[in-house]
Amino acid sequence: MDKKIETYIDKIVSQLNCDEEEKREIIDEMSDHLHLLKNEYIVEGLTEEEATQKALEDFGEQKQLTKGLQESLFPFHKVFKIGTWVLFGLYSFIILFNLLFQRIIIRFTDYYINGVTFNRYVFTPMDSNGYFDFLKFNSNIIPFKNTIEYLTGSDRFNMDIIINNTLGNILIFLPLGIFLPLLFKRYSRFSKVVVASIVISFTIETLQIILKIGQFDIDDVILNTIGSILGFLLLKIIKRIITLPKESFFRRITN
């Protein structure tokens, strides 16, 4: 492919919000049309460079083509994008409020009302020898240790506690696996969504134990990440279900 034509097409297609298969189809169609135009101008007597430039000029301005193709692929893209950002903001607030802000308020309120050192979120042994002992009693770094205890401990834990610490930890991060690839192009890859989920969950767990508003549990990080993975896969399934009919994208926008 002509390098100039390749760069021209890449600038258009890279801005589109669609999956890789659709992008490849659009690239192939645009490439075919541009090379046909270029060959026509070469036949008319133009040099190869002049023919390329003339074909690109006739084809159209890049921003307009990108806008037209995006509207063709998804007519309500702007409305959808704004709505998704609003939902993501609401989701982020709910997560941060429930896992951090609310706990900080409750911890302060408990301490202030009772007038004694009290913290419902962590365990502080009477014979504690400092922060190392605190970490020892309030951290779990063995994968699935606590999860197995919850699943096999129906005689020791209430059902709501079991559900919240197993299924709840999965469901709470499931929307994250949907929002990240929808809003950020860099997270269109499975591996990047997994890494981002691990980092976010690990950061929340770390903040909880540093602020003494929760215990650090590696199981929470694992289950949260599983939730994001399920969300990502669910989004892929939904996209495949609602994929537009295999019609020429370029032809649809140019007609």
Backbone bond lengths (Angstrom), bond angles and torsions (degrees), N, CA, C in turn:
res aa  C-N    CA-C-N  psi(-1)  N-CA   C-N-CA  omega(-1)  CA-C   N-CA-C  phi
1 M - - - 1.457 - - 1.527 109.73 -
2 D 1.332 115.48 143.02 1.456 121.45 174.96 1.530 109.05 -58.60
3 K 1.343 116.68 129.46 1.468 121.59 -175.64 1.524 111.45 -59.70
4 K 1.317 116.81 -39.50 1.455 120.92 -179.38 1.528 111.06 -66.19
5 I 1.313 115.34 -40.49 1.467 120.76 177.61 1.532 110.15 -67.06
6 E 1.331 115.80 -41.77 1.467 120.86 179.80 1.530 111.18 -60.73
7 T 1.332 117.05 -43.45 1.465 121.86 178.84 1.522 110.96 -64.90
8 Y 1.316 115.60 -41.78 1.469 121.91 179.40 1.538 110.29 -59.36
9 I 1.321 116.17 -48.76 1.465 121.26 -178.88 1.528 110.74 -65.64
10 D 1.330 116.51 -41.90 1.463 120.58 -177.77 1.525 111.71 -61.11
11 K 1.333 116.82 -39.92 1.468 121.01 179.88 1.523 111.09 -63.83
12 I 1.324 116.48 -32.32 1.471 120.56 179.16 1.520 111.04 -77.05
13 V 1.318 115.97 -52.82 1.470 121.30 -172.53 1.533 112.10 -70.50
14 S 1.330 117.78 -32.35 1.470 120.11 -178.23 1.522 112.30 -64.01
15 Q 1.326 117.18 -21.69 1.465 120.88 -179.24 1.530 112.84 -88.19
16 L 1.322 116.79 -7.34 1.461 119.89 -177.29 1.519 111.92 -79.11
17 N 1.311 115.42 142.92 1.455 121.32 177.13 1.528 108.91 -97.94
18 C 1.319 115.13 85.19 1.466 121.18 178.70 1.525 108.02 -155.49
19 D 1.327 116.63 171.50 1.457 118.37 -176.86 1.531 110.95 -78.76
20 E 1.342 114.99 171.27 1.466 121.00 -174.25 1.523 112.80 -64.56
21 E 1.311 117.23 -34.06 1.469 120.29 -179.35 1.526 110.43 -65.10
22 E 1.342 115.88 -42.97 1.459 120.29 178.62 1.532 110.59 -65.19
23 K 1.326 116.47 -39.36 1.467 120.17 178.63 1.526 111.29 -62.45
24 R 1.337 116.17 -41.52 1.471 119.54 179.23 1.520 111.32 -63.24
25 E 1.345 116.42 -39.30 1.464 120.09 178.80 1.530 110.96 -63.60
26 I 1.335 115.48 -43.29 1.463 120.14 -179.67 1.527 110.72 -65.17
27 I 1.326 116.49 -42.16 1.467 121.52 178.63 1.521 110.46 -59.66
28 D 1.332 116.63 -45.87 1.470 120.82 -179.38 1.529 111.13 -61.70
29 E 1.338 116.93 -44.35 1.458 120.58 -177.99 1.526 111.74 -67.24
30 M 1.341 116.15 -44.75 1.457 119.39 179.33 1.526 111.17 -63.68
31 S 1.322 115.86 -39.98 1.464 120.62 178.87 1.527 111.29 -61.55
32 D 1.336 116.27 -43.63 1.464 120.76 179.03 1.531 110.89 -61.23
33 H 1.333 116.86 -46.10 1.464 121.22 -178.45 1.521 111.44 -64.56
34 L 1.322 116.80 -44.26 1.462 120.22 -178.50 1.523 112.38 -65.93
35 H 1.314 116.62 -40.27 1.467 119.03 179.41 1.533 111.90 -69.68
36 L 1.327 116.87 -31.90 1.459 119.50 175.08 1.531 110.30 -65.21
37 L 1.356 115.73 -43.96 1.457 120.33 177.66 1.526 110.92 -61.74
38 K 1.337 114.70 -44.61 1.464 120.12 -179.21 1.526 110.85 -60.38
39 N 1.325 117.65 -45.53 1.467 121.62 -179.28 1.538 111.50 -63.71
40 E 1.349 116.53 -34.69 1.466 119.74 177.97 1.526 110.80 -63.24
41 Y 1.344 114.86 -41.27 1.477 118.57 -179.31 1.540 111.88 -72.22
42 I 1.317 115.92 -31.47 1.474 119.23 176.15 1.516 110.06 -65.98
43 V 1.346 116.16 -40.62 1.462 121.16 177.72 1.528 110.45 -61.98
44 E 1.347 115.56 -34.42 1.467 119.83 179.77 1.525 112.59 -73.29
45 G 1.347 116.89 -9.09 1.453 119.47 175.19 1.514 115.97 113.79
46 L 1.359 117.35 1.83 1.458 120.15 178.54 1.522 110.28 -78.59
47 T 1.333 115.73 153.53 1.470 119.06 175.04 1.526 108.17 -71.03
48 E 1.330 115.30 167.50 1.466 119.35 -178.60 1.528 111.70 -60.22
49 E 1.334 115.96 -42.34 1.466 119.86 -179.58 1.530 110.96 -66.95
50 E 1.340 116.29 -41.83 1.458 120.63 178.93 1.529 110.70 -65.93
51 A 1.319 116.43 -38.31 1.463 121.34 179.76 1.527 111.01 -65.39
52 T 1.338 115.37 -40.68 1.467 120.16 178.39 1.520 110.41 -62.28
53 Q 1.321 116.84 -48.64 1.461 122.15 -178.93 1.524 111.27 -61.24
54 K 1.342 116.06 -43.30 1.463 120.68 -179.47 1.532 110.63 -65.36
55 A 1.332 117.03 -40.40 1.468 121.23 179.44 1.529 110.97 -63.25
56 L 1.329 117.00 -41.66 1.459 121.52 179.78 1.528 111.25 -66.50
57 E 1.327 116.47 -38.90 1.458 120.71 178.92 1.524 110.63 -65.43
58 D 1.324 116.57 -41.96 1.465 120.53 179.84 1.524 112.00 -69.48
59 F 1.323 114.98 -31.67 1.466 119.61 -175.21 1.524 111.52 -66.63
60 G 1.326 116.99 -37.93 1.458 119.16 176.43 1.511 113.79 132.04
61 E 1.348 115.64 165.97 1.459 122.82 179.93 1.527 109.43 -76.34
62 Q 1.316 116.47 136.73 1.455 121.86 -171.12 1.532 113.59 -58.64
63 K 1.337 117.51 -45.45 1.468 119.94 -177.03 1.518 111.59 -62.95
64 Q 1.330 116.28 -40.58 1.454 120.44 179.77 1.525 111.55 -66.42
65 L 1.330 115.96 -40.74 1.465 119.69 177.45 1.512 112.03 -64.35
66 T 1.341 116.19 -41.81 1.464 120.33 178.05 1.513 110.58 -60.84
67 K 1.329 116.41 -46.64 1.464 121.48 179.49 1.523 111.27 -61.12
68 G 1.341 115.88 -44.49 1.459 120.23 -179.56 1.516 112.76 -65.14
69 L 1.312 116.13 -43.30 1.468 120.08 178.96 1.522 111.30 -65.01
70 Q 1.340 116.81 -40.24 1.456 119.75 179.91 1.528 111.14 -64.84
71 E 1.324 116.22 -41.48 1.465 119.74 177.71 1.518 111.23 -65.71
72 S 1.329 115.82 -33.54 1.462 119.90 178.13 1.522 111.07 -68.50
73 L 1.338 115.72 -40.58 1.454 120.80 179.76 1.523 111.51 -71.30
74 F 1.338 115.47 -40.53 1.452 120.64 -175.49 1.532 108.36 -148.37
75 P 1.335 118.33 93.19 1.470 122.35 -173.71 1.538 114.16 -57.66
76 F 1.333 117.68 -30.66 1.465 120.86 -176.09 1.528 111.22 -107.19
77 H 1.328 115.32 36.30 1.457 120.32 -174.71 1.522 112.73 -60.54
78 K 1.335 118.24 -45.17 1.467 121.14 -177.56 1.521 111.81 -64.24
79 V 1.320 116.05 -46.27 1.466 120.68 179.48 1.527 109.94 -62.37
80 F 1.315 115.16 -43.14 1.464 120.27 179.68 1.530 110.73 -62.52
81 K 1.335 116.51 -41.71 1.456 121.50 -178.50 1.524 110.81 -63.91
82 I 1.329 116.31 -45.92 1.464 120.48 179.20 1.523 110.77 -62.72
83 G 1.337 115.70 -44.85 1.461 120.36 178.97 1.515 111.92 -61.17
84 T 1.336 116.14 -39.93 1.466 120.67 179.83 1.520 111.46 -66.10
85 W 1.350 116.38 -40.56 1.461 120.42 177.61 1.530 111.04 -63.29
86 V 1.322 116.77 -40.39 1.471 121.07 178.85 1.525 109.78 -62.95
87 L 1.328 116.75 -46.46 1.465 121.07 179.73 1.525 111.52 -64.67
88 F 1.340 116.20 -38.33 1.459 120.30 178.95 1.534 110.48 -65.80
89 G 1.336 116.46 -40.32 1.461 120.25 177.33 1.517 111.39 -62.99
90 L 1.335 116.15 -42.76 1.469 120.89 178.50 1.524 110.79 -64.50
91 Y 1.341 115.39 -43.61 1.473 120.31 178.63 1.525 110.89 -61.76
92 S 1.325 117.41 -44.76 1.465 121.62 -179.86 1.522 111.27 -61.64
93 F 1.338 116.09 -41.95 1.465 120.17 178.83 1.524 110.94 -62.87
94 I 1.331 116.46 -44.87 1.473 120.28 -178.97 1.527 110.78 -62.01
95 I 1.340 116.64 -43.99 1.459 121.00 179.90 1.524 110.73 -62.51
96 L 1.323 116.83 -51.24 1.464 120.64 -177.81 1.529 111.56 -65.50
97 F 1.322 116.55 -36.22 1.460 119.57 179.70 1.527 110.87 -66.51
98 N 1.329 116.07 -47.39 1.466 119.99 -177.04 1.523 113.03 -70.09
99 L 1.324 116.69 -37.61 1.462 119.76 -174.85 1.531 114.32 -92.40
100 L 1.341 117.42 -19.70 1.471 119.59 -178.01 1.530 112.92 -128.20
101 F 1.339 117.18 -67.32 1.459 120.89 -170.40 1.522 113.30 -60.23
102 Q 1.331 116.99 -47.03 1.457 120.41 -179.48 1.527 111.45 -61.72
103 R 1.311 116.90 -38.60 1.460 120.99 -179.89 1.530 111.31 -67.16
104 I 1.341 115.78 -37.76 1.464 119.80 177.79 1.534 109.83 -63.07
105 I 1.332 116.29 -43.43 1.471 121.05 179.27 1.522 110.78 -63.69
106 I 1.329 116.53 -45.48 1.469 120.94 -179.41 1.513 111.06 -63.99
107 R 1.329 116.43 -41.80 1.453 119.25 179.74 1.522 111.34 -62.13
108 F 1.322 117.11 -44.62 1.464 121.70 178.91 1.534 110.12 -63.56
109 T 1.342 116.89 -43.67 1.463 121.53 -178.62 1.524 111.29 -64.18
110 D 1.322 117.34 -43.99 1.467 121.32 178.01 1.521 110.96 -58.01
111 Y 1.315 115.04 -47.52 1.466 120.48 -177.73 1.529 110.54 -64.69
112 Y 1.312 116.91 -43.07 1.458 121.54 -174.63 1.529 111.18 -69.57
113 I 1.335 117.01 -43.81 1.463 120.97 -175.65 1.521 111.17 -69.93
114 N 1.309 117.11 -45.32 1.464 120.31 -175.60 1.525 112.76 -78.70
115 G 1.304 116.69 -21.08 1.457 119.93 178.08 1.513 114.18 70.92
116 V 1.315 116.22 8.82 1.472 120.44 177.36 1.516 108.35 -130.89
117 T 1.330 116.16 164.22 1.458 120.23 178.37 1.517 109.44 -68.98
118 F 1.328 116.37 113.30 1.459 121.51 -178.11 1.516 109.47 -146.55
119 N 1.327 116.60 134.41 1.457 121.25 179.30 1.518 108.74 -147.08
120 R 1.322 114.78 112.11 1.472 120.03 -176.91 1.520 113.33 -74.13
121 Y 1.348 118.16 -13.27 1.460 121.47 -172.32 1.528 114.45 -92.57
122 V 1.308 117.76 -21.52 1.464 120.78 -177.68 1.518 110.15 -132.15
123 F 1.339 114.71 162.52 1.459 120.53 178.16 1.529 109.08 -111.02
124 T 1.312 115.45 126.34 1.465 120.38 178.69 1.524 108.88 -116.83
125 P 1.341 118.19 107.79 1.477 121.34 -178.92 1.525 111.91 -63.71
126 M 1.314 115.62 149.12 1.459 121.05 -178.24 1.522 112.27 -62.38
127 D 1.327 115.91 -38.67 1.474 120.07 -177.66 1.535 111.41 -99.52
128 S 1.348 116.17 37.12 1.457 121.15 -177.93 1.520 111.71 -63.62
129 N 1.326 115.71 137.68 1.467 121.74 178.83 1.531 111.90 -105.46
130 G 1.328 116.26 30.34 1.452 118.88 177.86 1.518 113.14 113.95
131 Y 1.342 114.42 -164.84 1.457 120.62 -172.49 1.524 112.55 -68.00
132 F 1.338 116.87 -26.89 1.473 119.15 179.47 1.525 110.39 -64.14
133 D 1.327 116.48 -43.91 1.465 119.58 177.28 1.525 111.13 -66.02
134 F 1.326 116.01 -36.70 1.463 119.98 178.07 1.534 110.27 -60.10
135 L 1.337 116.72 -45.65 1.460 120.92 178.19 1.515 111.79 -63.52
136 K 1.316 115.68 -39.35 1.463 120.94 -178.80 1.520 111.74 -60.44
137 F 1.337 116.38 -42.41 1.461 120.68 -176.93 1.531 112.87 -85.04
138 N 1.313 118.52 -11.30 1.460 120.46 -175.35 1.521 113.53 -124.96
139 S 1.315 116.24 20.74 1.462 120.12 179.42 1.526 110.82 -134.21
140 N 1.310 114.69 144.26 1.465 121.00 171.98 1.520 108.58 -130.66
141 I 1.319 116.46 117.45 1.468 120.54 179.99 1.533 111.33 -114.16
142 I 1.326 116.01 11.05 1.472 120.94 177.59 1.529 108.41 -97.31
143 P 1.332 118.71 112.95 1.467 121.86 -177.19 1.520 113.33 -54.12
144 F 1.328 115.77 130.84 1.473 126.18 174.01 1.533 113.83 67.51
145 K 1.318 118.19 7.45 1.467 120.22 177.98 1.527 110.64 -60.33
146 N 1.331 117.08 -55.53 1.468 120.67 -178.38 1.520 112.03 -70.95
147 T 1.324 117.14 -33.70 1.467 120.36 179.08 1.524 110.97 -61.62
148 I 1.321 116.19 -44.08 1.473 120.64 178.17 1.518 110.70 -64.09
149 E 1.338 116.40 -38.53 1.466 120.00 178.61 1.522 110.90 -63.08
150 Y 1.324 116.24 -41.05 1.466 119.64 178.72 1.523 111.05 -66.20
151 L 1.340 116.30 -45.23 1.466 120.14 -176.29 1.524 113.12 -68.86
152 T 1.308 116.59 -26.56 1.480 120.60 -179.40 1.524 112.10 -105.55
153 G 1.325 116.60 5.97 1.465 118.98 -175.51 1.509 114.16 -115.93
154 S 1.329 117.27 43.36 1.463 120.19 179.72 1.520 112.35 -63.69
155 D 1.351 117.11 -20.53 1.457 120.45 178.58 1.527 111.88 -83.77
156 R 1.335 116.84 -12.28 1.473 121.16 -177.73 1.519 113.31 -113.06
157 F 1.342 117.16 -21.24 1.465 120.56 -178.09 1.522 110.60 -122.42
158 N 1.336 115.42 145.99 1.464 120.14 173.23 1.522 109.15 -68.12
159 M 1.331 116.38 152.01 1.465 120.84 -177.18 1.523 112.19 -60.42
160 D 1.344 117.85 -36.60 1.453 119.80 -179.62 1.525 111.66 -65.21
161 I 1.333 117.04 -34.87 1.467 121.10 177.34 1.523 110.16 -67.37
162 I 1.321 116.79 -42.06 1.471 121.49 179.40 1.527 110.53 -62.50
163 I 1.349 115.53 -46.98 1.466 119.89 -178.58 1.523 111.37 -65.30
164 N 1.335 117.34 -44.28 1.473 121.11 -178.28 1.520 112.17 -62.79
165 N 1.324 117.33 -36.61 1.462 120.91 -175.56 1.525 113.45 -90.69
166 T 1.305 117.86 -1.98 1.474 120.78 176.27 1.531 109.14 -121.06
167 L 1.321 116.23 -80.80 1.459 120.54 -178.76 1.530 111.45 -62.39
168 G 1.331 116.68 -36.78 1.460 120.50 -179.67 1.515 112.66 -61.22
169 N 1.339 116.56 -40.91 1.471 120.90 179.63 1.525 111.80 -67.06
170 I 1.314 117.18 -24.71 1.468 120.81 176.75 1.522 110.15 -79.25
171 L 1.333 116.00 -48.78 1.457 120.70 -175.60 1.523 113.10 -66.68
172 I 1.335 117.11 -31.90 1.463 120.16 -175.86 1.535 112.29 -66.36
173 F 1.343 116.97 -25.72 1.468 120.06 179.81 1.524 111.96 -104.39
174 L 1.317 118.21 -1.72 1.467 120.57 179.72 1.542 111.71 -59.86
175 P 1.349 119.55 -43.19 1.467 118.90 177.41 1.520 113.59 -61.43
176 L 1.336 117.71 -28.88 1.462 120.40 -179.63 1.525 110.76 -61.79
177 G 1.332 116.82 -38.93 1.459 121.39 178.63 1.516 113.09 -67.86
178 I 1.335 116.37 -16.16 1.464 121.50 176.65 1.525 110.58 -92.64
179 F 1.336 115.78 -45.27 1.469 120.00 -176.16 1.529 113.62 -67.55
180 L 1.330 117.67 -41.38 1.465 120.18 -175.53 1.532 112.84 -57.48
181 P 1.334 119.61 -53.16 1.475 118.65 179.78 1.524 113.44 -70.25
182 L 1.332 117.96 -24.00 1.458 120.23 179.04 1.528 111.82 -73.53
183 L 1.335 116.04 -35.14 1.464 120.60 -173.30 1.524 114.46 -100.79
184 F 1.325 117.09 -25.05 1.463 120.42 -175.03 1.530 110.26 -127.77
185 K 1.326 116.40 119.63 1.466 120.89 -177.33 1.523 112.07 -61.20
186 R 1.337 116.72 -31.99 1.468 120.08 -177.71 1.535 112.08 -64.70
187 Y 1.335 116.48 -19.31 1.460 120.03 -178.92 1.527 112.60 -101.39
188 S 1.313 116.40 25.88 1.465 119.36 176.00 1.528 110.98 -76.56
189 R 1.335 116.05 -14.35 1.466 120.96 178.94 1.521 111.19 -92.96
190 F 1.309 116.06 141.30 1.467 122.91 -179.69 1.525 111.63 -56.90
191 S 1.333 116.75 -45.89 1.462 121.44 -175.64 1.530 111.73 -62.15
192 K 1.336 117.01 -37.10 1.464 120.17 -178.49 1.520 111.46 -71.28
193 V 1.326 117.02 -34.96 1.466 120.61 176.43 1.532 109.56 -65.71
194 V 1.323 117.00 -40.76 1.468 121.36 178.80 1.528 110.46 -62.38
195 V 1.333 116.57 -48.38 1.470 120.82 -179.67 1.526 110.86 -61.44
196 A 1.326 117.20 -45.56 1.466 121.10 -179.90 1.523 111.15 -61.39
197 S 1.322 117.20 -40.64 1.464 121.55 179.90 1.523 111.35 -64.90
198 I 1.327 115.67 -42.41 1.468 119.93 178.56 1.526 110.34 -62.27
199 V 1.335 116.18 -46.06 1.470 120.60 -178.39 1.528 110.98 -62.96
200 I 1.328 117.59 -45.74 1.470 121.36 -178.75 1.520 110.86 -64.15
201 S 1.333 116.57 -48.11 1.467 120.47 -179.58 1.532 111.29 -64.00
202 F 1.329 116.51 -43.56 1.469 120.82 179.95 1.530 110.41 -62.68
203 T 1.333 116.99 -39.32 1.463 121.27 179.10 1.526 111.21 -63.74
204 I 1.332 116.31 -43.52 1.471 120.35 178.74 1.525 110.62 -63.63
205 E 1.324 117.19 -44.66 1.459 120.89 178.97 1.530 111.14 -61.64
206 T 1.323 115.98 -40.69 1.464 120.57 179.93 1.527 111.27 -66.24
207 L 1.330 116.58 -43.70 1.464 120.66 178.45 1.524 111.05 -62.63
208 Q 1.323 116.66 -37.70 1.465 120.22 179.79 1.527 111.68 -60.70
209 I 1.317 116.87 -45.00 1.463 118.51 -177.20 1.530 111.70 -77.55
210 I 1.348 117.40 -32.70 1.465 119.95 177.12 1.527 110.51 -64.82
211 L 1.348 115.73 -42.01 1.465 120.99 -179.59 1.528 112.23 -85.20
212 K 1.337 115.46 -1.61 1.473 122.36 -179.61 1.531 111.26 58.47
213 I 1.348 115.06 44.29 1.465 120.58 176.82 1.532 110.05 -120.26
214 G 1.306 116.27 20.03 1.459 120.96 179.00 1.514 110.59 168.80
215 Q 1.315 115.61 164.77 1.454 121.71 179.02 1.519 110.03 -97.31
216 F 1.323 116.13 148.04 1.461 120.27 176.92 1.523 108.64 -82.90
217 D 1.324 116.30 123.99 1.467 121.24 -179.00 1.523 108.78 -134.39
218 I 1.316 116.54 115.74 1.463 120.73 179.45 1.522 111.18 -62.50
219 D 1.340 116.47 -25.72 1.467 120.08 177.18 1.523 111.26 -62.17
220 D 1.341 116.51 -36.92 1.461 119.97 178.54 1.528 110.06 -62.45
221 V 1.323 116.39 -41.96 1.469 120.72 179.35 1.526 109.77 -62.82
222 I 1.329 116.76 -44.05 1.472 121.23 -179.19 1.526 110.90 -64.66
223 L 1.333 116.66 -47.24 1.464 120.73 -177.99 1.531 111.05 -67.96
224 N 1.319 117.01 -38.96 1.463 120.36 176.00 1.525 110.49 -59.55
225 T 1.329 116.33 -43.98 1.464 121.11 -179.79 1.522 111.33 -65.17
226 I 1.321 116.41 -39.56 1.472 120.58 176.09 1.526 109.69 -60.26
227 G 1.343 116.46 -40.28 1.460 120.66 177.78 1.514 111.94 -60.67
228 S 1.345 116.84 -44.16 1.464 120.72 178.32 1.526 111.41 -63.68
229 I 1.322 116.16 -39.63 1.466 120.31 178.28 1.528 110.50 -61.88
230 L 1.328 116.55 -43.76 1.465 120.32 178.68 1.530 110.78 -63.37
231 G 1.337 116.26 -38.92 1.459 119.81 177.48 1.517 111.68 -63.93
232 F 1.329 116.39 -42.61 1.460 121.82 178.96 1.531 110.55 -62.23
233 L 1.327 117.10 -45.12 1.468 121.41 179.82 1.523 110.80 -66.89
234 L 1.341 116.60 -37.82 1.468 120.54 177.55 1.518 110.80 -61.89
235 L 1.332 116.53 -41.54 1.462 120.78 178.18 1.522 110.82 -62.43
236 K 1.339 116.91 -42.03 1.466 121.03 178.72 1.526 111.03 -61.13
237 I 1.336 116.07 -41.67 1.471 120.96 179.80 1.527 110.26 -64.44
238 I 1.342 116.05 -45.39 1.465 120.65 -179.84 1.526 110.41 -61.32
239 K 1.352 116.61 -42.36 1.466 120.27 179.64 1.520 111.39 -61.76
240 R 1.325 116.52 -38.75 1.466 119.76 -179.74 1.521 110.87 -68.84
241 I 1.339 116.30 -35.39 1.461 120.54 -178.97 1.517 111.53 -67.69
242 I 1.366 115.72 -39.75 1.469 119.17 -175.43 1.523 112.78 -99.25
243 T 1.329 117.40 13.14 1.471 120.12 179.03 1.518 110.47 -58.06
244 L 1.318 115.51 136.40 1.463 120.45 179.61 1.522 111.00 -64.59
245 P 1.322 117.90 153.92 1.469 121.09 177.73 1.520 111.07 -55.29
246 K 1.300 115.72 148.11 1.467 121.13 -178.76 1.523 110.67 -69.00
247 E 1.304 115.35 79.63 1.460 122.02 178.96 1.518 107.16 -118.49
248 S 1.290 116.59 155.96 1.457 121.15 -179.91 1.527 110.55 -63.34
249 F 1.345 116.65 110.78 1.460 120.75 179.46 1.522 110.56 -61.12
250 F 1.314 116.05 -45.32 1.460 119.54 -177.53 1.518 110.69 -66.38
251 R 1.322 115.73 -39.71 1.470 119.21 -179.32 1.518 110.68 -65.94
252 R 1.353 115.79 -35.58 1.455 120.28 -179.82 1.529 110.66 -65.20
253 I 1.321 118.38 -37.12 1.451 121.09 -176.94 1.529 111.70 -82.60
254 T 1.308 117.07 -27.50 1.467 119.01 -176.99 1.520 112.49 -87.19
255 N 1.350 116.71 -20.33 1.479 119.30 -179.19 1.521 110.92 -79.16
